[in-house]
């Protein structure tokens, strides 16, 4: 029995070598009107990451804030994505839209720091980016801003892999034309 427990612990410890960072982006009180009156609950949006190019977002709802945060963190860990980071910044400029929010993120030289509002700052911190310039247009709803950032960073292209794909496609086309 003891050896099985140790094996399970080893599997879980190897899964994430880096500690998970979490930032609460938004806490809102929501009410549902029922026959007996209003039931108050809390909706929470959380951003988690390992500080080394992986991050995810999650939302949770519960009667008290700590339980809602736990639910949100569990969901955020399931939605983690890998983002390429070069020299403590993102490789190229991205612009993404989600609902009413439009987000622009640009790479920045060393020493710039994180130039961002509260919700995008949380994303950059858990992602491990140290130099970035951002801008939000239209809706500044924190949940939509974070989801727009997630959408944009998900479409981020790793420059080295793209160059490998392009060179391999070029050589394949040359080989086809030779035949």
Backbone torsions as a table, in degrees:
resi	resn	phi	psi	omega
1	UNK	NA	-42.4	-176.4
2	UNK	-66.5	-39.0	-178.0
3	UNK	-65.5	-33.6	178.5
4	UNK	-65.3	-43.2	178.5
5	UNK	-61.8	-41.5	179.6
6	UNK	-65.1	-38.7	179.1
7	UNK	-64.2	-40.1	178.6
8	UNK	-65.2	-42.2	178.1
9	UNK	-62.1	-39.3	179.3
10	UNK	-64.9	-40.4	178.2
11	UNK	-61.3	-45.2	-178.0
12	UNK	-68.8	-35.3	-178.4
13	UNK	-71.9	-32.1	179.6
14	UNK	-77.3	-20.0	-175.0
15	UNK	-61.2	-44.3	-179.9
16	UNK	-131.2	105.4	-178.5
17	UNK	-74.8	-34.5	-179.7
18	UNK	-92.7	147.5	178.0
19	UNK	-69.6	149.2	-179.9
20	UNK	-87.6	124.7	175.8
21	UNK	-93.8	140.5	177.5
22	UNK	-134.0	140.8	177.9
23	UNK	-131.5	130.1	176.3
24	UNK	-84.1	122.0	-176.0
25	UNK	-91.4	-41.6	-174.9
26	UNK	-149.6	134.6	171.9
27	UNK	-124.5	122.4	179.5
28	UNK	-131.0	142.5	177.9
29	UNK	-90.2	126.7	-179.8
30	UNK	-120.9	148.7	-178.3
31	UNK	-127.4	142.5	175.0
32	UNK	-119.6	124.3	-178.5
33	UNK	-88.7	122.7	177.7
34	UNK	-124.9	-177.7	-175.8
35	UNK	-57.6	-39.6	-177.1
36	UNK	-85.0	-3.1	-178.6
37	UNK	133.4	-153.1	-179.0
38	UNK	-99.2	138.4	170.3
39	UNK	-106.6	120.8	-178.9
40	UNK	-92.6	136.9	176.5
41	UNK	-138.5	171.0	-179.8
42	UNK	-123.1	131.5	175.8
43	UNK	-107.0	130.5	-174.3
44	UNK	-126.7	136.9	171.6
45	UNK	-112.4	127.2	-174.4
46	UNK	-127.8	145.7	174.3
47	UNK	-116.5	130.0	177.0
48	UNK	-124.1	153.3	177.6
49	UNK	-166.5	170.9	179.7
50	UNK	-104.0	2.3	179.7
51	UNK	75.3	9.3	-177.5
52	UNK	-135.9	36.2	174.4
53	UNK	98.5	6.8	176.6
54	UNK	-122.7	137.2	175.1
55	UNK	-156.5	160.7	178.9
56	UNK	-150.4	162.5	178.6
57	UNK	-124.1	151.1	179.7
58	UNK	-151.8	155.3	176.1
59	UNK	-125.9	146.3	178.6
60	UNK	-143.3	152.0	-179.8
61	UNK	-136.3	134.0	179.6
62	UNK	-159.0	173.5	-179.5
63	UNK	-72.2	-24.3	175.2
64	UNK	-132.1	156.8	-170.9
65	UNK	-63.6	-46.7	-178.0
66	UNK	-58.4	-39.3	177.8
67	UNK	-67.2	-38.2	177.7
68	UNK	-64.4	-38.8	178.3
69	UNK	-65.2	-41.8	178.5
70	UNK	-59.8	-44.6	178.7
71	UNK	-62.8	-42.2	-178.8
72	UNK	-65.3	-41.3	179.7
73	UNK	-64.5	-41.6	178.4
74	UNK	-61.3	-41.5	178.6
75	UNK	-69.1	-38.5	-178.5
76	UNK	-64.8	-36.3	178.8
77	UNK	-64.5	-28.5	178.9
78	UNK	-76.9	-23.7	-176.5
79	UNK	-101.3	18.3	-176.5
80	UNK	-64.5	137.4	176.2
81	UNK	-125.7	156.5	178.7
82	UNK	-98.1	130.2	-179.6
83	UNK	-121.2	130.6	177.6
84	UNK	-69.5	133.7	177.1
85	UNK	-125.1	128.7	179.6
86	UNK	-124.1	123.8	179.9
87	UNK	52.9	47.1	177.2
88	UNK	62.1	23.4	176.1
89	UNK	-145.7	174.4	178.5
90	UNK	-80.8	153.2	-174.6
91	UNK	-69.4	-31.9	-177.6
92	UNK	-152.7	169.4	-178.5
93	UNK	-73.7	141.0	175.6
94	UNK	-135.7	149.3	175.9
95	UNK	-133.4	125.6	-176.4
96	UNK	-135.1	152.6	-179.8
97	UNK	-127.3	135.9	171.7
98	UNK	-139.0	123.1	-175.2
99	UNK	51.3	-117.5	-177.2
100	UNK	-97.3	0.2	-176.2
101	UNK	-100.0	136.0	174.4
102	UNK	-120.6	128.0	-174.7
103	UNK	-121.7	133.3	174.1
104	UNK	-116.5	129.9	176.5
105	UNK	-127.8	128.5	-178.8
106	UNK	-122.4	144.3	173.1
107	UNK	-68.3	153.5	-178.0
108	UNK	-135.8	152.0	178.6
109	UNK	-70.9	165.8	179.2
110	UNK	-57.5	141.4	178.3
111	UNK	92.0	-7.0	-178.9
112	UNK	-73.4	-42.2	-176.4
113	UNK	86.5	-168.6	-179.8
114	UNK	-99.5	106.5	176.9
115	UNK	-98.2	92.8	-175.3
116	UNK	-158.6	161.1	173.2
117	UNK	-74.2	-178.9	-173.0
118	UNK	-61.2	-45.1	-175.8
119	UNK	-71.7	-41.9	177.6
120	UNK	-72.7	-28.7	175.3
121	UNK	-63.2	-40.8	177.7
122	UNK	-61.6	-42.1	178.2
123	UNK	-62.2	-47.1	-178.0
124	UNK	-63.9	-39.4	-178.3
125	UNK	-66.3	-46.4	-178.8
126	UNK	-73.0	-22.9	178.3
127	UNK	-76.0	-28.6	-179.3
128	UNK	98.4	11.2	178.2
129	UNK	-82.0	130.6	-178.6
130	UNK	-107.3	-18.1	-179.7
131	UNK	-134.1	113.4	-178.8
132	UNK	-160.5	148.1	175.4
133	UNK	-120.8	131.4	-177.3
134	UNK	-131.3	160.5	176.6
135	UNK	-148.0	139.1	177.8
136	UNK	-116.9	131.4	174.5
137	UNK	-113.9	160.3	177.5
138	UNK	60.9	-123.3	-173.5
139	UNK	-72.7	133.8	177.3
140	UNK	-107.4	22.7	175.6
141	UNK	-57.7	119.5	-173.9
142	UNK	-55.8	-39.0	-179.6
143	UNK	-63.5	-45.3	-179.7
144	UNK	-70.2	-34.8	177.9
145	UNK	-63.6	-45.3	-179.5
146	UNK	-65.6	-39.9	178.9
147	UNK	-67.7	-34.9	175.6
148	UNK	-66.3	-40.9	177.4
149	UNK	-63.3	-40.8	178.3
150	UNK	-61.8	-44.5	179.3
151	UNK	-61.7	-43.7	-179.8
152	UNK	-68.3	-44.3	-178.8
153	UNK	-69.5	-27.2	176.6
154	UNK	-66.4	-32.0	-179.3
155	UNK	-89.7	5.0	-179.8
156	UNK	-63.9	137.6	-177.7
157	UNK	-102.6	131.1	173.9
158	UNK	-79.5	120.9	-172.5
159	UNK	-62.1	-43.1	-178.2
160	UNK	-64.3	-43.7	179.1
161	UNK	-66.8	-37.1	178.5
162	UNK	-64.2	-40.6	178.3
163	UNK	-65.5	-39.4	176.8
164	UNK	-62.1	-44.5	179.5
165	UNK	-63.0	-42.3	-179.2
166	UNK	-66.8	-41.6	179.8
167	UNK	-69.3	-37.1	178.7
168	UNK	-69.4	-36.7	176.5
169	UNK	-66.2	-37.7	179.9
170	UNK	-65.6	-44.1	-179.8
171	UNK	-67.9	-35.3	177.1
172	UNK	-64.3	-40.8	179.4
173	UNK	-67.1	-37.0	178.1
174	UNK	-66.2	-40.3	179.3
175	UNK	-65.7	-37.4	178.6
176	UNK	-67.9	-37.9	-178.2
177	UNK	-72.3	-28.3	178.5
178	UNK	-68.7	-30.9	-176.9
179	UNK	-81.7	NA	NA
